[in-house]
Amino acid sequence: MESISSPRFQILALSGGGFRGLYTAQVLADFEEEIGEPLARRFDLIAGTSIGGILALAIAMEIPASRIVDLFVKHGEAIFKRRLSVFGFLRAPYSPAPLQGLLSADDLFGEHVLGHCKHPVIIPSINYSTGKPVLFKTPHHPDLKRDHLQSVVDISLATSAAPAYFPRHTFNNSQYVDGGLYANAPGLLAVHEAQTFFKQSEQQIHLLSVGTMSSKFTVDPRKNREGGSWDWGGLNPANMPKRLFGLSISVQESLTNNMLGHRLPERYFHVDDDLTDQRAQAVALDKADSAAREVLLGAASERSKICIGNSHCQTFLRHIPRSPLFYYGENKNC
């Protein structure tokens, strides 16, 4: 594919969604196969939350998206292997150890810090010790002096510590939880970053977002509507926080998609698929079996084929960004 240079400022935004991120990873891998080089070389800024954050960090380090696809296909069931937790009452049902071990491998993130990223990236999380949102950022602005020293593995675990699924991740004497609680689809944060820290006008900003086949959480009108634990959690009240988290990230996805469509008319391209009733039964944030893999990989391959043939998407894949500027760390160049 022939590349083109232009004054446009391109953003890649990747949503959270647990194992459904396999869909996102496969779409990105197909894009990289199409252009024949790392996808990050087509974007001025990358943003990602939760599994989208892990993918964003890999893309920003020019680690092939196909490597994340392989990781999820081969090790997804180990990542989401239940441990003794008394139905989630005493502790989260999944241990972070398998994911941490995989991410710490030398052929993935190893001991790299955020400053090793070759392209600008922002990763949302929540510092539960302070009760405030956090954005981990590469040093692409003179004011961003500290985050580049943080471990990529720690940032990955901080952005993906989904409540009711995984424990909080603790490092630097603070506890972190999943950034999906406030920015599961990080496109709006990335637009703000582009305007505030990169000094781009809104008319220059073009954004490509990739979702995770998020389920639409809706009510069954035949059931209890009193709003108690039975209503939200059913027979197991410990399911209540899972359903609330799922509802939160699903609604955020829809809201962000609508707002970006209004703010960036003709400059926003969203890649995602709706789950049919039958496919929805096979897919969830923590389902990693063969049926889930088949749905996610099959849908991603079909969607990427459509996108690659779309002229709007082709323009995104031909863009050549400006050389990134980094003020601190290993890649300091200004």
C-alpha positions in Angstrom: 0.0 0.0 0.0 1.5 3.4 -1.1 1.8 5.8 1.9 1.1 9.5 1.8 2.3 12.4 4.0 -0.2 15.0 5.1 -0.8 17.6 7.8 -3.5 15.5 9.4 -3.0 14.3 12.9 -4.0 10.6 13.3 -5.1 8.9 16.5 -5.6 5.1 17.1 -7.9 4.4 20.0 -8.4 0.9 21.4 -11.2 -0.1 23.7 -11.2 -2.4 26.7 -13.1 -5.7 26.9 -11.1 -8.5 28.5 -10.7 -11.5 26.3 -12.8 -9.8 23.7 -9.6 -7.9 22.9 -8.7 -10.8 20.8 -11.0 -9.3 18.2 -9.1 -6.0 18.4 -5.7 -7.7 18.2 -6.7 -9.7 15.1 -8.0 -6.5 13.3 -4.7 -4.8 14.1 -2.7 -7.8 12.9 -4.6 -7.8 9.6 -3.9 -4.1 9.2 -0.2 -4.6 9.8 -0.2 -7.5 7.3 -1.8 -5.1 4.7 0.7 -2.3 5.1 3.7 -4.5 5.6 5.1 -2.7 8.7 4.2 -1.8 12.3 0.9 0.0 12.5 2.2 2.6 14.8 4.1 4.1 11.9 0.7 5.3 10.6 -0.4 7.2 13.7 0.7 10.3 15.6 -0.9 9.2 18.9 -2.1 5.8 20.3 -4.5 5.4 23.2 -5.8 2.3 24.8 -7.7 1.1 27.9 -7.5 -2.3 29.7 -6.7 -4.9 27.0 -6.7 -2.0 24.6 -4.0 -0.5 26.8 -1.9 -3.6 26.6 -2.4 -3.6 22.8 -1.6 0.1 22.6 1.7 -0.4 24.5 2.6 -3.3 22.2 1.8 -1.3 19.1 3.8 1.8 20.4 6.8 -0.5 21.0 6.4 -1.9 17.5 5.7 -5.4 18.8 3.6 -7.1 16.1 -0.1 -7.3 17.0 0.0 -11.0 15.8 2.1 -11.7 18.9 -0.8 -10.6 21.1 -3.2 -12.7 19.0 -0.9 -15.7 19.6 -0.7 -14.9 23.3 -4.5 -14.8 23.7 -5.1 -17.9 21.6 -2.5 -20.0 23.3 -2.8 -18.7 26.9 -6.3 -17.1 27.2 -7.7 -20.0 29.2 -4.7 -19.8 31.6 -5.2 -16.1 32.1 -8.9 -16.6 32.8 -8.6 -19.8 34.9 -10.7 -19.5 38.0 -9.1 -19.8 41.4 -10.7 -20.6 44.8 -12.5 -17.4 45.7 -15.8 -18.5 47.4 -17.9 -17.2 44.5 -15.9 -14.0 44.4 -16.8 -12.9 47.9 -13.3 -13.2 49.5 -11.1 -12.3 46.5 -11.3 -11.8 42.7 -11.9 -15.0 40.8 -8.8 -14.6 38.6 -5.2 -14.3 39.5 -3.1 -11.6 37.7 0.0 -13.9 37.9 -0.5 -15.7 34.5 -0.9 -12.4 32.6 1.9 -10.8 34.5 4.2 -13.7 33.6 3.3 -13.6 30.0 3.8 -9.8 29.7 7.1 -10.0 31.5 8.6 -12.4 28.9 11.6 -11.0 27.0 9.8 -11.3 23.7 7.0 -9.0 24.9 7.4 -6.2 27.5 10.2 -7.7 29.6 11.7 -5.1 31.8 11.0 -2.2 29.5 9.7 1.1 30.8 7.3 3.5 29.2 10.1 5.6 27.9 11.1 2.8 25.6 8.0 3.2 23.5 8.8 4.4 20.0 5.5 6.3 19.5 3.4 8.5 21.7 0.9 6.7 23.8 -1.6 7.4 26.6 -3.1 4.7 28.9 -6.0 5.4 31.4 -6.2 3.9 34.9 -7.6 4.9 38.3 -5.4 5.4 41.3 -7.7 4.0 43.9 -5.4 5.2 46.7 -6.2 8.8 45.8 -9.6 8.2 44.1 -8.4 10.1 41.0 -8.1 9.1 37.3 -4.6 8.6 35.9 -3.2 8.8 32.4 0.1 7.2 31.9 1.9 9.0 29.1 5.1 8.9 27.1 7.3 12.0 27.5 5.8 13.7 24.4 5.5 17.1 26.2 8.0 19.0 28.4 5.7 18.7 31.4 5.6 14.9 31.2 8.6 14.1 33.3 7.9 11.0 35.4 5.8 8.4 33.7 8.5 7.3 31.3 10.3 5.7 34.2 7.4 3.3 35.0 7.4 -0.3 34.0 5.3 -1.2 31.0 4.2 -4.4 32.8 3.0 -2.4 35.8 1.1 0.0 33.5 -0.5 -2.9 31.7 -1.7 -4.5 34.9 -2.9 -1.1 36.3 -5.1 -0.3 33.3 -6.5 -3.9 33.1 -7.3 -4.6 36.8 -11.1 -5.0 36.1 -13.1 -4.9 39.3 -14.8 -8.2 40.2 -12.4 -10.0 37.8 -8.9 -9.2 38.9 -7.3 -7.8 42.1 -6.2 -4.2 42.2 -2.6 -3.8 41.0 -0.2 -2.2 43.4 3.0 -0.4 42.6 4.8 2.7 43.7 2.8 2.4 47.0 -0.6 3.0 45.2 -3.4 0.7 44.2 -4.8 0.9 40.7 -8.0 -0.4 39.0 -9.1 -0.6 35.4 -9.3 2.6 33.4 -12.4 1.3 31.8 -14.5 2.6 34.7 -14.2 6.1 33.2 -12.6 5.7 29.8 -13.2 2.3 28.3 -13.2 3.9 24.9 -10.4 6.4 25.2 -10.9 8.3 21.9 -12.2 11.5 23.6 -9.2 11.5 26.0 -6.9 11.2 22.9 -8.6 14.1 21.2 -8.1 16.2 24.3 -4.4 15.1 24.4 -3.9 16.1 20.7 -5.4 19.5 21.3 -3.8 20.3 24.6 -0.4 18.7 24.4 0.2 18.4 20.7 -1.5 21.8 19.9 -3.5 20.4 17.1 -6.7 22.0 15.9 -9.8 19.8 15.9 -10.0 20.1 12.1 -6.6 18.4 11.8 -7.5 15.4 14.0 -8.6 12.1 12.4 -9.3 9.2 14.7 -9.6 5.4 14.0 -11.1 3.4 16.9 -11.3 -0.3 17.3 -13.8 -1.9 19.7 -14.1 -5.3 21.3 -17.5 -6.6 20.1 -18.9 -5.2 23.4 -22.2 -6.7 24.5 -25.2 -4.4 25.0 -26.4 -4.9 28.5 -30.2 -4.6 28.7 -32.9 -5.5 31.1 -35.3 -8.4 31.0 -38.7 -6.8 31.7 -40.0 -10.1 33.1 -37.7 -10.1 36.1 -37.3 -8.3 39.4 -36.9 -4.5 38.9 -36.5 -3.4 42.5 -32.7 -2.6 42.1 -31.4 -4.9 44.9 -28.6 -7.4 44.8 -31.0 -10.1 43.6 -32.0 -7.8 40.7 -28.5 -7.1 39.6 -26.7 -10.3 40.6 -29.3 -13.1 40.5 -28.7 -16.1 42.6 -25.1 -15.0 43.2 -24.9 -11.4 44.5 -21.2 -11.4 43.7 -22.3 -11.1 40.0 -23.7 -7.7 40.7 -20.4 -5.8 40.3 -19.6 -7.7 37.1 -22.9 -6.7 35.5 -22.5 -3.1 36.6 -19.0 -3.0 35.2 -20.2 -4.5 31.9 -23.1 -2.0 31.7 -20.7 0.8 32.4 -18.2 -0.1 29.6 -20.9 -0.9 27.1 -22.7 2.5 27.6 -19.3 4.3 27.5 -18.6 2.7 24.2 -21.9 3.9 22.7 -21.6 7.4 24.1 -18.0 7.9 23.0 -18.8 6.6 19.5 -21.7 9.1 19.2 -19.7 12.1 20.5 -16.7 11.4 18.3 -19.0 11.1 15.3 -20.3 14.6 16.1 -17.0 16.2 17.0 -15.0 14.7 14.1 -17.5 14.5 11.2 -15.9 12.7 8.2 -12.7 12.3 10.3 -13.8 9.5 12.6 -13.8 5.8 11.6 -15.0 3.2 14.0 -14.3 -0.6 13.6 -16.5 -3.0 15.6 -19.2 -5.6 15.3 -22.4 -6.2 17.1 -23.0 -9.5 18.8 -26.0 -11.5 17.6 -28.0 -13.3 20.2 -26.4 -16.6 19.5 -22.8 -15.3 19.3 -23.3 -13.3 22.5 -23.8 -16.5 24.4 -20.2 -17.6 23.4 -18.4 -14.3 24.1 -17.7 -12.5 27.4 -15.0 -10.5 29.1 -13.8 -13.7 30.8 -14.7 -16.4 28.2 -11.6 -17.7 26.5 -12.6 -21.2 25.2 -12.6 -22.4 21.6 -16.1 -21.1 20.9 -15.1 -17.6 22.0 -11.9 -17.7 20.0 -13.9 -18.8 16.9 -16.4 -15.9 17.2 -13.8 -13.3 17.9 -11.3 -14.3 15.3 -13.9 -15.0 12.6 -15.6 -11.6 13.1 -12.3 -9.7 13.2 -11.1 -11.3 9.9 -14.4 -10.4 8.2 -14.4 -6.9 9.5 -10.8 -6.2 8.7 -11.4 -7.4 5.1 -14.3 -4.9 4.8 -12.2 -2.1 6.3 -9.2 -2.7 4.1 -11.4 -2.3 1.1 -12.9 0.9 2.4 -11.5 4.2 1.0 -11.8 6.0 4.4 -9.8 3.3 6.2 -7.3 3.1 3.4 -6.5 6.8 3.9 -5.7 6.0 7.6 -3.4 3.2 6.6 -1.5 5.3 4.1 -0.8 8.3 6.4 2.8 9.1 7.3 3.0 10.9 10.7 5.5 13.5 11.8 8.6 12.1 13.6 7.6 11.9 17.2 9.3 14.2 19.7 10.3 12.9 23.2 11.7 15.2 25.9 13.0 12.6 28.3 14.1 8.9 28.5 15.8 6.6 26.2 14.2 8.1 23.0 14.8 11.7 24.0 15.4 13.7 20.8 14.6 17.3 21.7 
